[in-house]
């Protein structure tokens, strides 16, 4: 397939691009290269014969139409978004423009292209979204594909709006769409301001490891390579008009997650005395911090035969090792203006 992947220089998009090229697909990577992007994430495939990069902003409809006309993709995987919950609280405007208006532009450019191409049956518009659109859970229960939407942050509200637009374009115009809503990703190439890298990098620097509130917020942790694998399955085999929840089957509180990372670091790079966990520092909670997210992945497991390949402990082991082995990658990003050691513990943690 020829896949048009938006946001392919970001964390999840780059995993999709790398896996798609490895699987023999052609990929057009469309990305505006915002602060969150890093072309080094796709350096390993940049010279592959089936790979092309287009720097374009999804807020620019004409630029999108030109990319569709030039590359004639078989399917779209739309991941480009503003993704950091804390940034959405500080400045929601970019989230509205990119996540809502940008998705509207993508839908309209895709619809124009699809009509002009004679409405090919195999065409798919795959929208990648978050479990945060469902709101917050108590101690029990899980999000299913029919859970009512109840977004609570500017980020999740913008993603909920974009999900609604995608469904509306399917109902109103017949655009062939599939949607996925996933839980918290972690893994290699995760931007340094998100929770897992913040913990690893602060620990290595001997700095306090910040945890919001009392660390009891629970998330379901999904290894990014497993997520990319699921996304490539859905774009090829998912039923049209259908939504699939993708989870890691690995619920952990933030405190448990941080303690696991510290224990892995204690093994891999022991301190002269004490544990990295001694650096854990509880900080004032994020406003409106959702208590618990959990995904029921029954549909994707039963209909498409997908399951995560690793536990969170196995995935974190690989992730910590990757950060130990790839210091130049994260140091270069940390040196960029505006990237600190802020936390991100929403879906886009
Ligand atoms: P990311 O922030 O790492 O990457 C986003 C990419 O989109 C960047 O490369 C950026 O340059 C690009 N982008 C941003 N604005 C753009 C614009 N206006 N035009 C073109 N490109 C633009 O994000 P991520 O963590 O890889 O998330 C990818 C997608 O998955 C997002 O839609 C996000 O909402 C969704 N998601 C992420 C998680 C998670 O845990 N990270 C969980 C659920 C859903």
Boltz pocket constraint, residues with backbone or C-beta under 6 A from the ligand:
constraints:
  - pocket:
      binder: B
      contacts: [[A, 6], [A, 7], [A, 8], [A, 9], [A, 10], [A, 11], [A, 12], [A, 13], [A, 30], [A, 31], [A, 32], [A, 33], [A, 34], [A, 35], [A, 36], [A, 37], [A, 38], [A, 56], [A, 57], [A, 58], [A, 59], [A, 78], [A, 79], [A, 80], [A, 81], [A, 82], [A, 83], [A, 84], [A, 98], [A, 102], [A, 128], [A, 129], [A, 130], [A, 131], [A, 159], [A, 181], [A, 182], [A, 183], [A, 184], [A, 185], [A, 186], [A, 191], [A, 346], [A, 347], [A, 348], [A, 349]]
      max_distance: 6.0
